[in-house]
Amino acid sequence: MTTFSGPEILIENLSSEQLYNKLSDLNNLKEIMPSSIQDFKADTNKCSFKMKGMPELNLSLSEKTPFSKISLSATESPVSFSLDCHITENGGKCQARLEVNAELNMMMKMMVEKPITNFLNILSEKMRTL
C-alpha cells in the first residue's frame, strides 16, 4: 500500500463536527475541487469526476467515524484506492489532513506521485477556506 499525504491544515471557521458534517455529504466536495476537474457529479454518498489525462473517477463513502474520519473508496477502478480525511478538534477550530492510499507498483507510484500530491495540496488549501 502506498500512502500520499497532504499538509496538515487548520480550518478556523469550522469545528471538527461542522467539517465532518459538511464533508459527509459528497455534494459539498464541489466547493473544494480544483478548477481543472470536469464533469463533477455527486449525491450524498457517491461522486464522480474527470481529471485531465485520467479516466473518470468514481468514489463512494466507505467509512465514517463521527467528527474524526471520512473515507471514500474507489469504485469501478482498475486500481484500488481510498481518499481519507482525518479531522481533529483544536479549541473550537479543527485540523484536517487528506491522504490517498493506493495499491500501486513502483512504476505507477512514480507516474502518479506528482499529480496526486498536487491534487491533495489544492484540496487542502480550498478546505482551509470553508
C-alpha positions as a Markdown table, in Angstrom:
| # | Residue | x | y | z |
|---|---|---|---|---|
| 1 | Met | 0.0 | 0.0 | 0.0 |
| 2 | Thr | 1.3 | 3.4 | -1.0 |
| 3 | Thr | 0.3 | 6.5 | 1.0 |
| 4 | Phe | 0.3 | 10.1 | -0.3 |
| 5 | Ser | -0.4 | 12.7 | 2.4 |
| 6 | Gly | -1.5 | 16.3 | 2.0 |
| 7 | Pro | -0.4 | 19.0 | 4.5 |
| 8 | Glu | -2.0 | 19.3 | 8.0 |
| 9 | Ile | -4.2 | 22.4 | 7.8 |
| 10 | Leu | -6.0 | 24.5 | 10.3 |
| 11 | Ile | -9.6 | 25.4 | 9.5 |
| 12 | Glu | -10.5 | 28.4 | 11.6 |
| 13 | Asn | -14.2 | 28.8 | 10.6 |
| 14 | Leu | -15.4 | 25.3 | 11.5 |
| 15 | Ser | -15.3 | 22.9 | 14.4 |
| 16 | Ser | -14.5 | 19.3 | 13.8 |
| 17 | Glu | -18.2 | 18.4 | 13.9 |
| 18 | Gln | -19.1 | 21.1 | 11.3 |
| 19 | Leu | -16.3 | 20.0 | 8.9 |
| 20 | Tyr | -17.3 | 16.3 | 9.4 |
| 21 | Asn | -20.9 | 17.1 | 8.7 |
| 22 | Lys | -20.0 | 19.2 | 5.6 |
| 23 | Leu | -17.7 | 16.6 | 4.0 |
| 24 | Ser | -20.0 | 13.7 | 4.9 |
| 25 | Asp | -22.3 | 14.9 | 2.1 |
| 26 | Leu | -20.4 | 14.4 | -1.1 |
| 27 | Asn | -22.4 | 17.1 | -2.8 |
| 28 | Asn | -20.2 | 19.6 | -0.9 |
| 29 | Leu | -17.0 | 18.3 | -2.4 |
| 30 | Lys | -17.6 | 20.6 | -5.4 |
| 31 | Glu | -16.6 | 23.5 | -3.1 |
| 32 | Ile | -13.0 | 22.2 | -2.7 |
| 33 | Met | -12.4 | 20.6 | -6.1 |
| 34 | Pro | -9.7 | 22.1 | -8.3 |
| 35 | Ser | -10.9 | 24.2 | -11.2 |
| 36 | Ser | -9.4 | 21.6 | -13.6 |
| 37 | Ile | -11.9 | 19.0 | -12.6 |
| 38 | Gln | -14.5 | 18.2 | -15.2 |
| 39 | Asp | -18.0 | 16.6 | -15.1 |
| 40 | Phe | -18.3 | 16.6 | -11.3 |
| 41 | Lys | -21.5 | 14.7 | -10.3 |
| 42 | Ala | -22.5 | 13.9 | -6.7 |
| 43 | Asp | -25.2 | 12.8 | -4.4 |
| 44 | Thr | -24.9 | 12.3 | -0.6 |
| 45 | Asn | -22.9 | 9.1 | -0.8 |
| 46 | Lys | -21.2 | 9.0 | -4.2 |
| 47 | Cys | -19.4 | 11.3 | -6.6 |
| 48 | Ser | -17.6 | 11.1 | -9.9 |
| 49 | Phe | -15.4 | 13.4 | -11.8 |
| 50 | Lys | -12.7 | 13.5 | -14.5 |
| 51 | Met | -9.1 | 14.8 | -14.2 |
| 52 | Lys | -7.0 | 15.7 | -17.2 |
| 53 | Gly | -5.4 | 12.6 | -18.7 |
| 54 | Met | -7.2 | 10.1 | -16.5 |
| 55 | Pro | -10.4 | 8.1 | -16.8 |
| 56 | Glu | -13.5 | 9.1 | -14.8 |
| 57 | Leu | -13.0 | 8.5 | -11.0 |
| 58 | Asn | -16.0 | 7.1 | -9.0 |
| 59 | Leu | -15.9 | 7.4 | -5.3 |
| 60 | Ser | -18.3 | 6.3 | -2.6 |
| 61 | Leu | -18.4 | 6.8 | 1.2 |
| 62 | Ser | -16.9 | 3.7 | 2.8 |
| 63 | Glu | -16.2 | 4.7 | 6.4 |
| 64 | Lys | -17.4 | 7.5 | 8.7 |
| 65 | Thr | -16.1 | 7.9 | 12.2 |
| 66 | Pro | -18.0 | 10.8 | 13.7 |
| 67 | Phe | -16.1 | 14.0 | 13.8 |
| 68 | Ser | -12.7 | 12.4 | 13.1 |
| 69 | Lys | -12.5 | 10.5 | 9.8 |
| 70 | Ile | -14.2 | 10.2 | 6.5 |
| 71 | Ser | -13.1 | 7.6 | 3.9 |
| 72 | Leu | -14.0 | 7.5 | 0.2 |
| 73 | Ser | -13.2 | 4.4 | -1.8 |
| 74 | Ala | -12.8 | 4.0 | -5.5 |
| 75 | Thr | -15.5 | 2.0 | -7.3 |
| 76 | Glu | -15.2 | 0.7 | -10.9 |
| 77 | Ser | -11.5 | 1.4 | -10.8 |
| 78 | Pro | -8.6 | -0.8 | -12.0 |
| 79 | Val | -6.6 | 0.5 | -9.1 |
| 80 | Ser | -7.8 | 0.1 | -5.6 |
| 81 | Phe | -7.5 | 3.3 | -3.6 |
| 82 | Ser | -9.1 | 5.5 | -0.9 |
| 83 | Leu | -9.2 | 9.2 | -0.1 |
| 84 | Asp | -9.3 | 9.7 | 3.6 |
| 85 | Cys | -9.8 | 12.9 | 5.6 |
| 86 | His | -8.5 | 12.8 | 9.2 |
| 87 | Ile | -10.1 | 15.5 | 11.4 |
| 88 | Thr | -9.0 | 16.6 | 14.9 |
| 89 | Glu | -10.6 | 19.3 | 17.2 |
| 90 | Asn | -8.3 | 22.2 | 18.1 |
| 91 | Gly | -10.0 | 24.6 | 20.5 |
| 92 | Gly | -13.2 | 25.3 | 18.6 |
| 93 | Lys | -11.4 | 25.1 | 15.3 |
| 94 | Cys | -10.3 | 22.0 | 13.6 |
| 95 | Gln | -7.3 | 20.5 | 11.9 |
| 96 | Ala | -7.5 | 18.2 | 8.9 |
| 97 | Arg | -5.2 | 16.1 | 6.7 |
| 98 | Leu | -6.1 | 14.4 | 3.5 |
| 99 | Glu | -4.5 | 11.1 | 2.5 |
| 100 | Val | -4.7 | 8.8 | -0.6 |
| 101 | Asn | -3.9 | 5.1 | 0.0 |
| 102 | Ala | -3.5 | 3.1 | -3.2 |
| 103 | Glu | -2.3 | -0.3 | -4.3 |
| 104 | Leu | 0.4 | 0.7 | -6.7 |
| 105 | Asn | 3.5 | -0.9 | -8.2 |
| 106 | Met | 6.8 | 1.1 | -8.2 |
| 107 | Met | 6.3 | 2.3 | -11.8 |
| 108 | Met | 2.8 | 3.5 | -11.2 |
| 109 | Lys | 3.8 | 5.2 | -8.0 |
| 110 | Met | 6.4 | 7.3 | -9.8 |
| 111 | Met | 3.9 | 8.2 | -12.5 |
| 112 | Val | 1.1 | 9.4 | -10.2 |
| 113 | Glu | 3.0 | 10.8 | -7.2 |
| 114 | Lys | 3.2 | 14.4 | -8.5 |
| 115 | Pro | -0.4 | 14.7 | -9.8 |
| 116 | Ile | -1.8 | 13.1 | -6.6 |
| 117 | Thr | 0.3 | 15.3 | -4.3 |
| 118 | Asn | -0.8 | 18.4 | -6.3 |
| 119 | Phe | -4.4 | 17.3 | -6.1 |
| 120 | Leu | -4.1 | 16.8 | -2.3 |
| 121 | Asn | -2.5 | 20.3 | -1.9 |
| 122 | Ile | -5.2 | 22.0 | -3.8 |
| 123 | Leu | -8.0 | 20.2 | -1.9 |
| 124 | Ser | -6.3 | 21.1 | 1.4 |
| 125 | Glu | -5.9 | 24.8 | 0.5 |
| 126 | Lys | -9.5 | 25.0 | -0.5 |
| 127 | Met | -10.6 | 23.2 | 2.7 |
| 128 | Arg | -8.8 | 25.8 | 4.7 |
| 129 | Thr | -11.3 | 28.5 | 3.4 |
| 130 | Leu | -14.5 | 26.6 | 4.1 |
